[in-house]
Amino acid sequence: MIRYTSTRGASPKRSFGDVLLAGLAPDGGLYVPEVWPGAIAVDPELPYAQFAAEIMWPFVAGTIDRHDFDAICAAAYDTFTNDAVIPIETLSSGIELVELFHGPTLAFKDVAMQMLGRLFDHELDRRGTRTTIVGATSGDTGSAAIEAFRDRENADIFILHPHGRTSEVQRRQMTTVDAPNVFNVAVDGTFDDCQDIVKAMFADVAFRERVKLGAVNSINWARVMAQVVYYHWAVANSAGRCADGGLVTVTVPTGNFGNVFAGRVAQRTGAGIDRFVVASNRNDILTQFFTGRAMTIGGVEPSLSPSMDIQVSSNLERLIYELLDNQGSVVAEMMQQFRSSGHIDFSGAIGEELTTGWSGYSLTDDQTLEVIRAIHETDDMLVDPHTAVGIGAAESEVASGVEGTHIVMATAHPAKFPDAVEKATSIRPPLPDNLADLYERPEHYDVLPNDFATVCEFVESHRSPRS
């Protein structure tokens, strides 16, 4: 059975079930496997749910019955509208798009959240207890988490989003859910402010234990684990890789770094990925890291791709831990320095792997609109602004001379960001039939100040007394 350790090295090792419910480690670090399983080989002809069960099984073996786990996977991916679950399309340029947005809320977060809700249910039922889920969202995580946990008897869920800083579709997908265990909080601040409040809740041991706090953000290892699957799936089913067997570069539009770190785990467990391209918008702190090995926190600037409007990318800590040879105390010191000073330079601590295996690009809003426009003209396809950022970064990688197969993770349905798509193409993408009346549904949310104590009081006063 794999056990999990904290990236900051000062917390006890734990089982998958403990890590699932805990989210963040007590020392403030993020859980990662103490040892990695070997290469995982799975028949690419399997249906996605069975493929997923095979890929994830080494991470959960010993904590969940295999029959139960297979059933969880089958139920999770039965919620997707595409028969393939995650189809792959090839653009006229040869770039392959992995469509991760065919789940209930039209974004890649569904791939992990539909698993997470069922895993929580299974573990909470086994222990005979309840939990209070608190999460922060820049747009997509919240709706996916709410959809996964709505009406579940074992959990109350509180989602914090930055007031006025999500698309209307993103906001309404959260706030129009009428369920007794769902609470939406619009915080007067940025996503980073929301994320800091959630992290502070986990750091407050008394509060954490009193409300039985659980996490759905990608700080939760189970989220990352479920996302590992589609990297294996993409490589195994890539038309380009099958054709030439050459280099595989995967480009990921990312803000909090959880999605692309899942790709790194897939690479470590046998997926044939040679390079990662980290694609960002004007909030380019990750580009700073991958081009100069230093980061300076700036103000969060609103963009056409709001799910990436982030300055502090939590999951980068998992990669840093690995690049620093699993020295938890060193990671803890560096993270403390970064948050206190707003700047950190890794150039003397991290080796050459970042030069050969990673690159980073950022796109402006104008460049993003140009990509959306160009893809519509050349491929008769509408793409959302986050996917467009990924395509633009992949095109830059190709232009720089990187050969082989280029795969882009397409993270959201264009109808989630209709204003940006319409601005670029003069076409307003319609919502799917099941969401056609979204703009008419009543909303339910509370606006709170960016204040830790106020949000904690709200959670304590609204959670079920049975928790």
N, C-alpha and C positions, 0 to 999 in steps of 0.2 A: 504494500500500500504506500503510495506516495504521500509524504507529509510536506507541509508548507511552512516556509520561513519568512520572516519580515526582511524587507530591503534595508532596514536600519539595525538589524541584528540584536535587538534587546528584548524581543518577545519570544515566548516559548513556541516551539514547533507545534503545528496543529493539523488535524485531519481535514479532509475536504468538507465534511459537514460543518465543522466549527468555523472554517474559513468562509463558507457560504453565508452563514448567518452573521458573522462578525463584520465582514467588509474590510474595514481598516484595522490594521494591527494596533495593539495598545500603545506601542512606542511611536505611533504616527506613520509607520512605514506601510508598504504595500506587500501583500503576500505573493510569493512565487514558489514554484516547486523546489524542494530541497535538492532534488536530482531530476534531470530530464529523462523521460522515457527514451528508448532508442527510436530508430526510424520506424514510422508507422506506415505500413503498406496496406492499402485498401483497394478493392476492385472498383474502378471508376464507373462500371456499369450498374452499380447498386443505386437504387432510388436514394434521394438526398437524405431522408430520415435515417435509413440504415447506414449509409455512408457516415453520417454525423455520429451515430452511436459508436461505430468502430473507432473513429478518430478520437473521440472524447473518453472512451472507456478507460484507458490507462490512467487518466487523471482522477477518476472517481472510484475505481475498483477497490473493493474492501469496505466501502461506505454505503453503497447502494446495491440492491439485488439486480442482477443483469436483466432479468425479465422486466422488472419495474423501470429500469433505465431505458430499455428499448421502447416501452410504452410511453414514457415521458417524451422521448424524441419524436415518436410517431404523432402524438397529439400536438406537439409544438408546431410541427411543420405542416400539419393538416390545415392550419389556419392561413396558409399562403395561397394566393389566387392563381399562380402559374404552376402548371403540372410539374415542371422541372424544379420548382421552388426558387432556384437561382439560375436563370438562363444566362448564356453568354452570347453577346452580339459582336460582330466584327465591323468596324467602320471602314470606309473606303480607303483610308490611310493605312489600314492593316492593324491599327490599335484595337485591342479587344476590350469590350466593356462587360464587366461582371455586374449584372443587374441585381442589386441587393434590396430592392424596394418593393417587392411584391407581397409584403406582409400586411397586417391589419392597419398600420398607420403610415404606410408608404415610405418607410425609411429603413436603412440598414440596421438600426437599433432593434427592430423586431426580431431579427435572426437570433440575437442573444436573449432578448427580454421574454420571448415566448417560452424559451427554455427556463429562464430564471424563475418566472412565476410558478411554474410546475415543480421545479427543484425545491423552492421554498416551501410550497405546500407539502411536498413529500417529507421533508426534514422536520417541519413544524408538527405535522401529524404524528410522526414517529416519536417526537419528544413531548407531545401533548402540551404545546405552548403557543403563544402568539408573539407577533413582533410589530414594531412601529417602523415602517420604512420611511426614510427621509432621503430625498435626492435633489440634486441641482441639475438644471437643464439650460442649454443655450437654444433649445427648440425641440429637437427630435427625441432625446432620451425621455423627456417627461411624458409625452403622449404614448410612447412605446411601453413605458413602465406602468402607466395608468391602465392601458389596455390589458396588460399582462396580470395586473393585481386587482382590478375592479371586482367588487362583490365577493372577494375571497374571504372566508370566515376567519382565517388565521392572521390577517394583516390589515393594519391601517396604513395608508400611503399618503405622504405629504411631499409635494413637488414644488420646489422653489424655482421660479423663472425670473429673468430680469425684466422689469416692467417696461413695456414699450420697445423691447429689443428683440422680439421674435417676429416671424411673419404672421399675418393674421390667421392663416391656415394652421400653422404650428400652435398658436395660442388656442384657437377654437377646438382643435383636436384634444386639448387637455381640459379646457374649462367647460366644455359642453357635456362632459361625462357626468351623469347624475347617478352617483352610487354612494351609499352611506359611509363607505370606508375611504373615499377619495377626497383629498383636500388640496386645492391649488393656492399657492401663495405667490403673488407678484411682488418682488422685492425692488424697492427704489434703488437700483444699482446695476452693476454689470453681472455677467455670468461668473466672473472671478469672485465677486462679492458673495454670490449665492454659494459657490463652491467652498469659499472660506468659512461660511457659517456652518455648512454641513461638516466640514473637517473639524471645526471647533466643537461641534456636538459630540463627535466621536472621541475627541480628546478629553472631554469632560466626563470622567469615569462615572461619577455619581449620576449624572443625567442619563448617560448611556445605559447604565444598568437599570435605572428606574423605569425608563420607557421601553426597555428591551429593543434597543436601536438596531436596525438593519440597513444595509446599503444596496442600492441598485445602480449607482454610477459605476463607471468602468474601473474604479478603485477595487471593485469586487472581482476577485479572480474568476469566478464562474462566468462573468460577462466576457472576459478575454477568452476563456476556454471555448465558449460556444462560437466565437468569431474565428478561431483557429481553423475551424472546419472548412470554411469557404475559400481559404487560401489553398488548402490541399485540393479541394474540388476544382478550383479555377485552373491550377496547374495541370491536374490530371485530365481535364476536359478542354484544354486550350488547343484550338485548331493550329495555331502557329507553332507551338512547341512540338505537337505531334508531327508536323510537316518537316521541321528542320532540326529538331532536337538541340537547338542552340541556346544561347543566353536567354534567361527570363528576367525581365525587369518589371516590378510591380509598383505602380504609382497609386498613392492613397491620399485623397484630400482629408486632412485631419486637423483637429484643434487640440483635443485632450490627449492624443497619442495612443489611446487604447486600441483603436482599429489597426493601426500600423504595427503596434507591438504584437498583436495577435499574429500578424504575418511573420514577424520575427520568430515567434514560437513555432509556427508551421515550418519555417525554414530549419529550425533546430530539430524538428521531428520528422525530417525527410522530404518535405516539399521542395521541389527543384527550383528554388528562387535564388537568383544570383545577386540582384540589386534591389534596393528600395528607393523610391523617389517620394519624398515627403512634400506634399503640395499645400501651400498656405495662401491666405488672402493678405490684405494689407497688415493684418496682425501677424507679423512675420517672425515671431520669436523663435519658432522652430527652424526657419530658414537661417537665422543667425547661428543657431547651434550647429547645423550641418554644413554650413559654409565657413564658419570662423571659429567653431568650438567655444563660443562665448555667448552669453545671453544677458540682456538688459531688459528688465520689465518696463514697459511703457504703458500709456493709457490704452484702454480697449476702444478701438474705433469701429463704429457701426459700418457694416458692409452689406453687399448684396448676398453674401453667403454667411448668414448670421450664426449658423451652428459652429463656425470656426472663428468667431469673434472672441478669442481667448488669449490671454497672455501667460498664464501659468498652466502648463500642460502636465497634469499630475502623473500620467503614466510614463512620461519620459524617465522618471525615477527608476522604473523597472529596467530599462535599457542601461542607464547609468550604473546601476548596481552590477549588472553583468560586465560592462566594460571596465569596471573598477575591480574585477576579480572577486566579486561577492563580499567585499569588505564593508559590512554594514555600518560600522562606526564611522568610516570615512564618508559614506553616503550621508549619514545623519548630520555630520559636521558641515558638509557641503550644502545640503538642503537648508540648514539653519542659516548659513551665510547668505545663501541666495535670497531667502525671504526677508532677512534683516537689512541687507544692503541693496537689494534689487539688481545685483549684478553678480555674475560668476564666470570665471574663465577656466575651462577644462583643458586648455592646450597642453599643459604640462603633465596631465594625469591620464589622459585617454590615448590609446595607441592609434595605429594607422588604419584600423578597420573602417572607421568612418570615411576615410578617403576612398577606399576601394569598393565598399559595399553599400554606401548611402550617398544620396545627394538631396538637396532641398531647393525648391523654387517657390516664389510667391507671385501672385497675379493681382493687379489692380482691378477695380470694378470695371473700368473700360475694357481691359483685356478679357475679363470674364464675359462681358456682353459680346465681344467680338467672337469668342469661341462658340458661344451659344448660337450666334447668327451663322457662323461658318458651318457648323455641324448641321444646322437645319438646311442650309443651301446645298451642301455636298452629299448629305446622307438622308435628307427628308426625315430627320429625327429631332425631337425636342429633348434637351437635357437641362437639368436643374443647375443653378449656379455653382454648387459645390462640386458636382461631377465635371462641370466645365473647367473649374480650377484644376482638377486632376488631369483632364485631357490636355489643357494648355501646358501643364508641367511635363507631361509625357512627350508632347510635341517638341518641347525645348530639349528634352533628353535625346530624342531622335536627331534633332538638328545638330546637337553637339557631337554626334558620331557614334552614339551607343547603339550597337547592332543587336539583332535578335528579336525575340518576341516581347512586345510591350502590352501589359495588362493594366487596365485602370479599374479601380473599384468605383462603380456608379452608386452613390450613396443615398439618393433620394429621387422620388418621382417628381417630374417637372411641375405637377399641379400643386405641390406644396409651396412653390415659390412663383406663383403666376405673374406677379408684377415684373420680376426680373426677366422672365421668359418673354412676356408680352413686349417689354421695352426693347428686347433684342430682335424679336421676330415679327412683331405685330399680331401674334397669335396668343390667345389666352388659353392655356391648357385646361380642359375641364376636369373636375374631380370624378373619380369612379362613381358608379351608381350608388354604392353603399354610403358614400359621403356627399351625395348631391345636395342634400338639404343642410349641410353644415353651417351655412351662413344664417339660417333661420333658427337654429337651435339656441335655447337660452343658455347663457354662460353663468358659471358659478366660480368665483374666486375672491380672495381677499388681498388688498394692497397693504403691505407692511413696510416700515422703514428698514433701512439696511442696519439692523441692530440685532446682535446675537441674542440678548436677553428677551427682546420682544418676540422673536421667532420661537425661541424655546418655550416661552409661556403659551404661545398659540398652540404649539404641538401638544403640550401637556394638557391643556384645557379641552382640546378637541379629540384626542385619541380615545379609543374605547376603554371604558373602565375595566374591561375583561383582559386588557393587555398586561 
